[in-house]
């Protein structure tokens, strides 16, 4: 059993691991047809700063909608769950999680918070701040990749249970196959009766959804192009970043927003660290991110296929975002 106020940090992801993963993703992705890169490489220090700016844009409704929904629902979530350990995947600065922590504390069940993130420095900073504000709360940070390191999460306290929070609509960044694999992985580390609180964007008017990923100020365009800055710096690549236009489109058949980078001219890019030359034709697109939007029925279906039962759901008044409490069957 964890000691009240105890702090622990487990590191399962090093800079070397991240570099190896980047090389693998770039080698595979730029050889694919169409070319693609995973969205996790947006998030160096500059990319994280740009995303923080995106969350403040008038067009970017998902962040503020989820936060308002969470603020309205946290006490009900805490009562419905009864967990003594809250785990958050991709916790970052843990700002939204404070709403959950306060609610579970008011419910009288909270003993431990387990934030997980790929950034050790971000996690250390968040844990330091949380320890100041919640001195009696056990804190057990885990530095790792949520797509592969979930079995490294600490187990339930004796006689207790965990609720994993996966917020921000991040589940929508996964293609259907990897999404199912991820949810099966989550289910495999939970005991029957433990829970997953899942944040999902809901499909709504494309006139509302598309501008959230293509804002008038161009911040999202800079965020999208930032992946090329990362490759130039980390892999000694020669991308002419400004020669790529930002593209965001709604794919109604797949029910997702797709972000791409479109080459404005023919070019050849040298990636020295990989000894790789990559040609782009004018108009050729590089896929960088999807953001799938769902209906409550599709959430129930993919959750059930992964071994979860839907316990409760909370939806904002405009039906743009949902928080679903899933219980491991």
N, C-alpha and C positions, 0 to 999 in steps of 0.2 A: 504494500500500500504506500502511495506517495505521501510524503510529509507535507503538511500545509505550508505554503510559501516556498517550497523547494523548487529549484531551477535545474533543468537538465537540457543539454543540447547534443543531439546525435547528428553527426555529419556523415552522410553516405554519398555525397556528390562533390567531387573536387574540381578545380579548374582544369586539370588534365582530362577528367571525364567529359566536361563540357566541350573542350576543344576537340576531343575525339568524336563526340556526337555531332558537332558542327561540321566537321570534315565529311562524316558519313552522310549527313543530310544533304549537304551541298553537292557532293559527288553523285548521289542517287537522284536528287531533285532536278539538277540541270541536265541530266541525261534522259529524263522522262519526256514524254510527249503527251500533253503539253508540259512545259517546264513548270516546276513548282518548288516552293520553299515553305517549311513549317513556320507558323506565326510566332513560335516561341523565340525566334531570333530577332524579333522587333525590339526585345526588351533589354537593351543595355541601359546605361544611366540616362542617356539622351532619350531613348525610346520610352523609358518609364516616365520621364518628365513630360514628354509629349502626350502620353496617355492620360496623365493627370490633367493636362490642359483639355483633352478631349472630353473628360467627364464633366467639365464645367461649361461646355458649349451648349447653346440653346437647342441645337438639333439633336444632341445626344441624350435621348430620353431614357435608355436602358438603366444607366447608373442611378439617376435620381428616382426613377420609378421603383426600382428594386429597393433602394434605401428607404423610401417612404412606405412601401409595402411591408418591409421588415420592421420598421418602427411601429407600424400599426398592429403587427401580428406577433411580435416576439413573446409576449406573455402567454398568448394562446399556444404558440409553438412549444414553449417551455413546459406548460402544463400537459400538453399532448405527448411530449417526449418523456419527461421525467429522467433524462440522462444525467449522470454525474460528471461525465467527461465530454467536453465539446472538442472535436477535432476539426480543423479547417484546412482544406487543401488549397494550395496557392494563396496563402494567407496575406502575403505582402505586408502592408503596414497594419493589418488587422483592424482597420477603422470600423467597418460595418460589423465586425464580430463583437465589438464592445456592446452593441445593442443586444446581442444574444447573451453575452456574459452577464450583463446586468439583469436580464430577464430570468436566466437560470438561477442567478443568485437570489433574486426576489422569490423564486419558487422554492428555494431552500435545498436544491439538489446539487448545486455546482461544487465540485472539488478540484477539477483539473481542466486545463486548457492545453491542447496539443496543436500548435500551429506548424504547418508544413509549407516549405517554399524551396525554390531552387537557389535562392540567394542567401548565403550565410550571413553577409553583412546586414541585409535587410531584416533577417530574422533576429539577429542579435539585437539590433536597434529596437525592434518591436517588443521583444521580450523585456528589455531594460525598461521601456516605458510602461509596459503592462505590470511589471513587478512593482513599480512605484505607485501605480493606481490601484492595484489589487494585491496588496502585500501578503494576504493569507491564501492566495490561489496558487495551487501547484502548476508549474509551467514546464512543459516538456516539448521543446522544439525539435523538429526533424528536418534536416537539410537533405532534400532528395527530389526526384522526379516523380510526380504523382502517376505517371503512366506506367511506371515500372517498380517503384519502391514502396508500394502500399503495405507489403508484408513487413516492412521495417517499422511501422507504426506501433506504439506501445499498446499492449492489450488492455482489456477492461480491468478496473479496480476490482478486488474481491467483493462480490455481491453487488457490483455496479454494472452500468452499461454505458456505451458510447453512442454519440450522435455525430456523424461526419457531416460537415457543412461544405457543400460545393456550390458556391454562389457566383454571381456575375454573369450568368448565362454561358459560362465557359464550356459547358457540355456541348453547346452548339458549334464550337470550333472543331469538333471531331467529326470525321466522316462516319457514315453509319456503321461500317465494320469495326473500326477502332473504337467507336462509341460503345458498341455492344461489348467488345473485349474489355474496355475500361470498367464498365458497370459490373461485368462478371468478376473482374478483379476486386472491385470494392466489395461485392457480395461475399467473395471468398475469404476476406479478412474480418468479416463481421459474424458474430454469433447470431443465431435466430433470436429475433426480438430487438436487436440493435438496429440503428436507423441511419438513414441518409436524408439530409435536407438538401433538396436540389433546386437551384434557381434556373429557370428557363425563360427565354424570350418567347413571346407568343406571336404568331403570324397576324399581322394587321394590315392596314393600308400601305402599299408600297410608297406612296407619297410621303408617308411618315417614316417608314423604315429606311429607305435609301439615303435621304439626307443625313441620317445619323452616322453614316459611313462615308459621306462625301460632303462635308460641311463647307459653308460659303467662305470661311476664313482660310481654308486649305490646311488646317492642322492635321486632319486625318491623312491627307496626301503626303505630308512630311513624315508622318508616322509610318506610312506604308513604305515610302522610299528609304526609311532609316535602315531597313534590312540590308540594303546595298552598301550603306556606310559601314555596317558591321562587317560585311564580307571584305570590303576594301581594307579595313583596319586589321581584322583578325587573320585573313588569309592572303594578304598582299595582292588583292584583286584590283582591277583597273576599270570598274564600272564608272561610266559617266552618269552620275546619279540623276542629274537634271535632264538627261535624254530619255527618261522614262516618265510617262504620264500615269497618274493615279486613275484607276477605273473601279467603280462600284456598281454592281448590277444585281437586280432581283431575279433569281431563277425560280419561277413559280412551280415548275415541275418537281424540283427537289426541295422547295420551300426553304431556300437559304439565300442570304446576301453573299455574293462572291466578290472579294477584293483582288485586283490584279495590278500588275505594272506592265504598261504597254510601251514597247520600244518605238521611239519616234523616227528612227532611221536605222539603216543597216549598220551593224557594228560587230566587232569581235572583241571579246573580253578575255584577258589573261588572268588566271588565278594561279599565281606563282607557287603558293604553298602546296597546291595539289598537282602542279605541273599540268594544268588543264587549260585549254583554249575553248571558249564557248561562243558560237555565232548566234546573233539575233538578227532576224529580218525586220525591216520596217513594218510596224503593226503587230509584230509577234507579242504575245502576252505571257507573262510569268505569273502563275497563280500563287498568292501569298496567304490568303485566309478565307474560310467560309464562316458565316455566322448563321447557323440554322435556326429557324423559328418553328414553333410547334403548336399543336392544339393540346388541350388536356387529354384527349383520347390517345394521341400519339405518345405522350409522356407515359400514360398508363401502360400502353402496349410495350414500349421498349423497356420499361422498368420491370414489367412482368416477365419478359423474355430473359431478363438477367437474374431473376429470382427474388424480386421485391414485390410487396403488396402496397398499394396506395392507402395510406392511413388518413391523411388530411391534405387539403390544398387551400391556399390563399391566393387570390387574384386581385390585382388593382382595379379601380373603378372603370378604367378605359380598356381593360382586358388586353394589356400589352406585356404583362409579365406575371409569372406564377412562381410561387414557392410551394413545393410539394414535399410532404413528409412521407418517406418510403420506409417500410419496415422489412428487414430481412426475413424471408419466409423460412 
